[in-house]
Amino acid sequence: MVKAEITDDTQMTLFTAEGLLRAESRWRGKGICHPPSVVEAIAIAIYCALRYRDDFRKALCAAVNHDGDSDSTGAITGNILGAYLGIKGIPAEWVEKKEMADMLMQIAGDLLIGFKDSEEWWMKYPGW
């Protein structure tokens, strides 16, 4: 077993994930929390992203191979590590085989830049 260095940020993230799970059990009957699967998905995704923080493929495989809401944990883990590692951290064959990859890259770039209240932006991404 490989022991990872536990930083203050890692400790805080794990504490937050644990807190989400505890809060869910207290709030479940009060109608002020998401279904348990949402909280579990976030906690499992955080764990997978931290456990395999430098290996996108291993993190995603761990995130989708459990008995819970695995498609959600995979999506959340992919978002976390995609933001952390960037496109170069995602296996090239996964990126290359995506439909509409050019459009997705453009949207990702626009999200990085942030919203612009301009005619060009509204033509590109019309809001209703």
Stockholm file with secondary structure:
# STOCKHOLM 1.0

chainA/1-128         MVKAEITDDTQMTLFTAEGLLRAESRWRGKGICHPPSVVEAIAIAIYCALRYRDDFRKALCAAVNHDGDSDSTGAITGNILGAYLGIKGIPAEWVEKKEMADMLMQIAGDLLIGFKDSEEWWMKYPGW
#=GR chainA/1-128 SS CCCCCCCHHHHHHHHHHHHHHHHHHHHGGGTCSCCHHHHHHHHHHHHHHHHTTTCHHHHHHHHHSSSSCHHHHHHHHHHHHHHHHCGGGSCHHHHHTCTTHHHHHHHHHHHHHCCCCSHHHHHHSCCC
#=GC SS_cons         CCCCCCCHHHHHHHHHHHHHHHHHHHHGGGTCSCCHHHHHHHHHHHHHHHHTTTCHHHHHHHHHSSSSCHHHHHHHHHHHHHHHHCGGGSCHHHHHTCTTHHHHHHHHHHHHHCCCCSHHHHHHSCCC
//
